[in-house]
Amino acid sequence: MNQESSPSDHTDGQDSLLLLKTLQSLWTKKEMNKQLKEETRRGFAALEDPLAGLLDMLESSSDWKGKGHSLGYYITNELQLWIKEHPAVQESGLRLKKLQTRVFSILAQSQVNLLDPLISIFQLHTADQNSLLGHVSHVYHKGKYKEAAILSIKLKLQLDLDVEKMCTPLLLQEKTNLVEAYVAEYPDLQRKLLQTLDMWCEPSFNTTDISRQYQGLRPNKLNHKMLSKLVFRLLEQYNLDPALCPNVINQRHLGSLKYLFYKRFVEKTMTQENWADHVQNTVGENRWLQEQLIQLLVSYCDLNIAARWALRYSLPEKTLPYGVANELQKLKVQERAEDAESRVDDYEKDRKEGYYQLPIPRENIHFLQTWEGMLRWREKVLQPGQVVGLDMEWRPSFGVVGRPRVSVLQIAIEEQVFLLDLLQLLKPDEMEELSHFVQTLFSDPTIIKLGYGMSGDLHSLASTCSAFKEMDKQAQGIVDLLAVDKQLQKCWRKSSLQVDLLSQEKSCGDRGFRQPERGLSLLVQHVLGKPLDKTEQLSNWEKRPLREEQILYAASDAYCLLEVYKKLCEDPSGFGLCLDLTESLVGKPTTKTRAKKQLNQQEKPSPSEQQAKVIGMEALSPPPSISPKEFSVVCDNMLQGLGRHLRCLGVDVRMLENDDNHRKAAEIARQEGRVILTSGLPYQTLQSQVGEGRCFSVDCSEKAKEQALQVLKHFNVQVSLADVFSRCQLCNCDKYLKISKDQMRQLMQLSGLLTEEDNADCLAKSEEKQETNPASDTSESDSPQPVYNPNCQWLEESDLNVETLTLATGASLQLAAIPPGVLGKADLSYFYCCTQCGKVFWEGSHFGRVVSQFKEALGTAEGSQSFYELS
């Protein structure tokens, strides 16, 4: 039986509406001052039931539904403050329940800033749990997934709801921040969420199957790669056991295995013992990874070696490839399998000859596992004026969650190298003495500490032991040779000296396979004549005892810093550096910003460098200029950032996926006539598989923007304004359809993505902006601004199936990614749809940023403004 409202309710309702009109009048005049506040509070005091009055006012207006500071929010917030001063007005019992029922409909439509005051005023935390859950469920089934999740968080209902059901549509909408907030305070929900994400990462799982359950939601970026990154980030953030996510961990370990095979059998930069050690640690007792290992061995080695590893892991014959099973039968006559061992390649026999050699006897290298061993050398290392080479080694993580922990700290002084075993020295009984010694060493400004990328090393040291947490802030007297290296690379790239260095590398290559040097190894080669041997770099530095090769490698990495520094100090101008190397570089560890400042201060080359630069420019004549449309490339998977920048500028770019083999780039280049862009060792392999000049090695030490400029300059690609965003950033297509704002509004309404309320808000905002920003007021800036207006056709009726919202090409129009608020922009007239993938674009600040970022590369050729008008 319905309860009728009492006469007092009607009277109070009329009073509240009169109050609302008064406040609206003051609000419209923007008189948000003491008068507005006084009138609001006077009105509350006059109402018999201020809480019901608030609901009357909110139900009679709609300004609080939009974003920003509204009158509805102001009144609600003021009532919350007023109630704190007048607690006697708070409702209870049946009357409060009736008000709580009314407020539910407002919560579903209100902005986030209105939720907390409404929940507080109407004491919704005391409401019936089933009623609250029913209301959230109602909001959810209306397709307001974000609003349902926010309400659940505010009302603390997460434990009573299905976390997978609530979070799935949020993930499809790429609202990961809201998902994290949803589970933030509940470890059980965090585990359930990660288990769900891990299930989605199973190779056979198709995320599009999930999206079909939610109308209008498409998993544009919800792929295995994105999910895997999210899982690892959350595992670390919530400090959970990685075993909770076996699918993601298995895929990460499989990626590590593929990397190890690449290093061993393609680059050939790992010894057999080092490689086998890492393979065993990666595979462990995981049967699935063991089977994947056999498949890789068949691809890279031979059946006999694959069978030996299969015997080692006691794999059933039925799980093995046919040829491996036959080999296994032959091996079973042996009582015990021999170690899986590849044939020693000829290149390993004399490979040491071409590398930097330690100039000190073996007995001067000390591997120290106790503080007593270090104590006799302590004073000599800490001697004022001492020059010390520092380096650190840790077990490679291969993508495992967490920061690396330093295993060995190398300290080199003249004629001596000390390898400190931190696995032993950081045990409780030794830690205090060691930490005091290391802190004294790093904080003493009179001791020059040499490093290469010291900032990264110090961060790793800080994650190893809490005693070193503030080390990067305390460090003084640091000479980071990474900054020197960057300056030298600039000089050599700009001069003919680079030709000499390349010829040196080729002569070294005549002795066998040689990976192009980089990092510290390249600096050592430039300064001392021979590079470092890095075959032990990826060793297991936590395994004891260390092998002799590891000890010699660790000692060389630290001692070479002393020799490089000495050589540079003897003749800094000869290397293009300032006269006082120490004065310019000693200080805090070099971060990227600091290094850049130092390099800018040293930018001016010496006369000899200027001459070399001129000689180099005369020797190389640039190729004929071409437009981005005439330039097509395939980017190796390590250069995806470069690929995206070039695609922004209109270059026809194909990019390898993370799991693709580098050799696929050569196949694509041959089939489609593309230039290969790669870096490092793959360049050596790929350049021989395509025509001369069809493979280019990019400098990996540069950022993607600098790499793009380097490529454009090398191939003389002339970019005009018309080329910027002339290609779809998603699929590389260069054909767009132009859609007017009115057409787009109709399409979004047909698809159910734009409600009548949203449409009304957009129209109101557009009109308001036109009134406040009339077209005549465009003289704020004298400089012309580029306008995005690509060459394309208008959308015709024949181009689109209105019922299915699919283009004539078969692509679905991706309307779900368009925020309704974009339609309210007064200065936005058109949208652009990619004909191949259906992605929709519109002009925003990103276009201006790209134009500004690459203004030095934008050509001034005739017709460069054909598609970009200047306003």
JORA-V641553 format. One record per backbone hydrogen bond with DSSP energy under -0.5 kcal/mol. NH is the residue of the N-H (numbers start at 1). CO is the residue of the C=O. If there is no record, write none. Layout:
BEGIN
NH;CO
NH;CO
END
This chain:
BEGIN
9;6
10;6
11;7
12;8
13;9
14;10
15;11
16;12
17;13
18;14
19;15
20;16
21;17
22;18
23;19
24;20
25;21
26;22
27;23
28;24
29;25
30;27
31;26
32;30
33;31
36;31
37;33
38;34
39;35
40;36
41;37
42;38
43;39
44;40
45;41
46;42
47;43
47;44
53;49
54;50
55;51
56;52
57;53
58;54
59;55
60;56
61;57
61;58
65;62
66;63
70;68
74;70
75;71
76;72
77;73
78;74
79;75
80;76
81;77
82;78
83;79
84;80
85;81
86;82
89;86
90;87
95;92
96;92
97;93
98;94
99;95
100;96
101;97
102;98
103;99
104;100
105;101
105;102
106;102
107;103
108;104
109;106
110;106
111;64
114;111
115;111
115;112
116;112
118;114
119;115
120;116
121;117
122;118
123;120
124;119
126;123
127;124
132;128
133;129
134;130
135;131
136;132
137;133
138;134
139;135
140;136
141;137
142;138
142;139
143;140
144;139
145;143
148;144
149;145
150;146
151;147
152;148
153;149
154;150
155;151
156;153
157;152
160;157
161;158
163;161
166;162
167;163
168;164
169;165
171;167
172;168
173;169
174;171
175;170
176;174
179;175
180;176
181;177
182;178
183;179
184;180
186;183
190;186
191;187
192;188
193;189
194;190
195;191
196;192
197;193
198;194
199;195
200;196
201;197
201;198
202;199
205;202
207;205
209;206
210;206
210;207
211;207
212;208
213;210
214;211
215;213
217;214
220;218
223;221
227;223
228;224
229;225
230;226
231;227
232;228
233;229
234;230
235;231
236;232
237;233
238;234
239;235
240;235
244;241
245;242
249;245
250;246
251;247
252;248
253;249
254;250
255;251
256;252
257;253
258;254
259;255
260;256
261;257
262;258
263;259
264;260
265;261
266;261
266;262
267;262
268;262
269;263
271;535
275;271
276;272
277;273
278;274
279;275
280;276
281;277
282;278
283;279
284;280
286;283
287;285
290;286
291;287
292;288
293;289
294;290
295;291
296;292
297;293
298;294
299;295
300;296
301;297
306;302
307;303
308;304
309;305
310;306
311;307
312;308
313;309
314;311
315;310
319;316
320;317
325;321
326;322
327;323
328;324
329;325
330;326
331;327
332;328
333;330
334;331
341;339
348;345
349;346
350;346
353;350
354;351
355;352
356;531
364;361
365;362
366;364
366;417
367;365
368;366
368;419
374;370
375;371
376;372
377;374
378;374
378;375
381;377
382;378
383;380
385;446
386;383
388;386
388;448
389;412
390;450
391;410
393;408
395;405
396;539
400;397
406;404
406;460
407;393
408;393
409;420
410;391
410;408
411;418
412;389
413;416
416;413
417;364
418;411
419;366
420;409
420;418
421;368
421;419
422;407
422;420
423;407
424;421
425;421
426;422
427;424
430;427
431;427
432;428
434;430
435;431
436;432
437;433
438;434
439;435
440;436
441;437
442;438
443;439
444;440
445;443
447;444
448;386
448;446
449;447
449;477
450;388
450;448
451;479
455;590
456;453
457;453
458;454
459;455
460;456
461;457
462;458
463;459
464;460
464;461
465;461
468;465
469;466
471;468
473;470
474;470
475;471
476;442
478;587
479;449
480;478
481;451
481;479
483;480
484;480
485;481
486;482
487;483
488;484
489;485
490;486
491;487
492;488
493;489
494;490
495;491
495;492
498;492
498;495
499;496
500;496
501;497
502;498
503;499
504;500
505;501
506;502
507;503
508;504
509;505
510;506
511;508
512;509
521;518
522;518
523;519
524;520
525;521
526;522
527;523
528;524
529;524
529;525
530;524
531;354
534;532
537;534
539;536
541;539
543;540
551;547
552;548
553;549
554;550
555;551
556;552
557;553
558;554
559;555
560;556
561;558
562;558
562;559
563;559
564;560
565;561
566;562
567;563
568;564
569;565
570;566
571;567
575;571
575;572
576;573
577;572
581;579
584;580
585;581
586;582
587;478
591;589
595;591
596;592
597;593
598;594
599;595
600;596
601;597
602;598
603;600
610;606
611;607
612;608
613;609
614;610
615;611
616;612
617;613
618;614
619;615
620;616
621;619
626;716
628;718
630;627
631;628
632;630
633;652
634;675
635;654
636;677
639;636
640;637
643;639
644;640
645;641
646;642
647;643
648;644
649;645
650;647
651;646
652;628
652;631
653;651
654;633
656;635
660;657
664;661
665;662
666;662
667;663
668;664
669;665
670;666
671;667
672;668
673;669
674;669
675;632
676;694
677;634
678;676
678;696
682;679
683;680
684;681
685;681
686;682
687;683
689;686
690;687
694;691
696;676
698;678
698;696
700;698
702;699
707;703
708;704
709;705
710;706
711;707
712;708
713;709
714;710
715;711
716;713
717;712
718;626
718;716
719;717
719;857
722;864
723;720
724;720
724;721
725;648
726;723
728;733
732;728
736;734
737;833
738;793
739;831
741;829
744;740
745;741
746;742
747;743
748;744
749;745
750;746
751;747
752;749
753;748
754;748
759;755
760;756
761;757
762;758
763;759
764;760
765;761
766;762
767;763
768;764
769;765
770;766
771;767
772;768
773;769
777;774
778;776
787;869
789;787
792;790
793;736
795;738
799;796
800;797
801;806
802;800
805;801
806;801
807;811
808;799
810;807
813;805
814;812
814;838
815;813
818;815
819;817
822;819
823;820
824;821
825;822
826;824
828;825
829;827
831;739
832;841
833;737
834;839
835;735
838;834
841;832
847;844
848;844
849;845
850;846
851;847
852;848
853;849
854;850
855;852
857;854
858;854
859;719
864;861
866;863
869;867
871;785
871;869
END
